[in-house]
Amino acid sequence: MATFRRSTTPGASYFFTVNTYERQKILTEERVYSALKQGIRVVKDRFPFTIEAFVLLPDHLHCIWTLPEGDADYAKRWNIIKRLTSQRARHLIVQPTTASRRKRRELGLWQRRFWEHQIRDEQDFERHVNYIHWNPVKHGYVNAVIQWPYSSFRRFVQNGIYPSNWAGDVRNNDYDNGQRFGEPA
C-alpha cells in the first residue's frame, strides 16, 4: 500500500481538493450543501481554522484554509467534516458497492483521500485563489465567475480584492486575459 507524505507545518495555509465518491454530482443539491455547511461550522467551532477561499462544485470542492498557530491537523478536520456531512445526507447518497467500502462502513459520499498543497508564498496563494474562483467557469457551469453562487468570490468583490467582472465572460471571448489561472496552456 502506498504511503502518503503530507505537509504538516503548524499555522500554515493549505489548498485542498476534495472529491465525491465516483464523482457523484450531488454537492450543490440543497440538502447536501446544507449538511456540508453545517459540518464545516461544527468543526470550525471545535477546531478553529480560517477559510481563505472556497468553491463548491457538484462533484468536488477546492479551498484554502489557514490553521491556527501551533496546529497542523487539517486531516482530523476533513475527517470530521466528511463524516458529519455523510451522516446528515445519508439518504441522498448512492451506497458503496465494494466490499472494502462496506467493511469500513463508508457511506459513499466522499473519495477516501483528498489532495493538499501547502501554500508557499503570496504569489502561490494568489494563484490558488484565482484557480478556486475560476473553477466553475473552467468546468462550464457558468460564463462569468460572479455567476457561481457556491464560491467565496463575492466576498472578495465586497472586500475590494476583485472587480465583479474579474476574468471577463467566456461568451465575449475576453475571459482569463490569457492567464489560464493555474491550468496548462
N, C-alpha and C positions, 0 to 999 in steps of 0.2 A: 504494500500500500504506500502511496506517495506521502511524503512528509511535507507539510506546508510551513514555510517560514514567514511569519508575518512581522511587520514592523510594529514595535511596541514602545514608542517613545512617549513617556508621560507628558500630558499637556499639549500634545501636537494636534495638528489638523489633518484630517484624513478624508479622502474621496472614496466613496463606496458605490458599487453597483450590486444590486440585489435583484435576482430574477425569480419569477414564479416557476413552479414545477411544470415541466413540459411547455413552458411559455404560454400558460393559460392567460387569456386576456380578460382578467376579472378585477384587477386592482382599482380601476376607476369606476366600477359599479358602486353605487351609493353605500350599500351596507358593508362592503369590503373596505372601501375608502374610510368610512366612519370607524370601523374596527381598527384600521391601521392608525388613524389619528389618535384614537383613544389609547392604543397600545404605546404609542410614542409618548403621549402625555404622562402615562403611568410610569414609564421608565425614566423620563426626564425628571419627574418628581423624586424618584428613589435614587437615581444615579445621574446627576446633572451632566449636561453637555449642551453645547450651543449648536444649533443648526444654522450654518452659514449660508447654504444654498440647497435647493431641493427641487426635484421634478419627479412626478409620478406619471408613468405611462401605463397602459393596460396590462403589460406583461413584465415590467421591470421598473426600478427606480434608481435614480442617481442622487447623491447628496454629498455635502461636505459637512463634517462635524469637527468642532474643536472640543477637546476633552479638558477637564479641569487640571490644574497644576498637580502633578504627582499621580495622575491617573492615566492608564493606557488600556483599560479593559473595555474596549469597544465590542469585543466578541460577546461578552456577557450581555451587553445592552441589546445587540442584534438578536441573540438567542431568545431573550425575553420578549422583545417586540414581535418577533416572528411567531413565537408560541401564543402570545396573547391574541394576536390578530387571527391566527388559525383557529383558536378556540372560539372566538366570537363570530367568525364567519364559517364555521364548520359545515353548516347546512348548504352552503353555496359551492363547496369545493368538490371537485372530482376526486374520489378516493384513490389512493395509490394502488397500483396493480402488482408491484413487485413484492416478493417475499421479504426482501431486505427492508423496504419502507414499512411494510406491515409489522415486521418484527420490532422495529424502532418506534412503532406507534406514531409515525409521521402522518399528519393529516392531509398532506398532498397540496398545500398551497405554495410552499417555497422550495426552491432548489436548496440542497443542503448547505452549500458553501456560498460565500459572497466574495466579491473582488474588492480589495482595498489597496489604496496607494497613499503613502504619507506625502503630504504637500511639502515641497522643499523650500519654496521661497514665494515672494509676492507674485512674480511672473507665472509660476506654476499654479498658484491659487487662481489668478485671473483667467488663465487658460482653461482650468477645470470649471470655474463658474460659467464661463462662456459656453463651454461644451454642455453643461447641465441645461442652461436656458435654451440653447439651440436644438436640443434633442427632439422635442415634439415636431419641429419643422423638418428635421432630418428624416424622421420616420413617416412624414406625410400626414400627420394628424391635423396640422393647421398650416396656413400660408404665412403667418407672421407670429413671432414669439409671443406678443401680447395677447393673442387669441387663446392660448392654452391656460385653462383655469387651475391646473394642478401643479403650480410652479411658484417659486419664490420670486420670479421675475417682477411681478407687480410691486413687491416690497422694494426691490432695487430701484424701480422707477420712482416710487414715492420718496425714497431716500436720496434721489438725485444722482444715482450712480449710472443709470442708463436713461436715454430718452425712450419714450414709449414706442418709437418706430425703430429701435435698435435692430440691426441686421436686416432691415428692409422687409420686403414682401416677395415671396418666390413667384407670385403671379406677374410681378413687374420686372422680373429678371434682375433686380438690384440687391438680391439677398447676399449676405455674408461678406460683402465687399472683397471677395477673393480670399478671405482668411481661412475658411473651412472649419474653424472652431474645433481644432483637435482632430479632425478627420484627415486621412491621407488624401492627397490630391488625385 
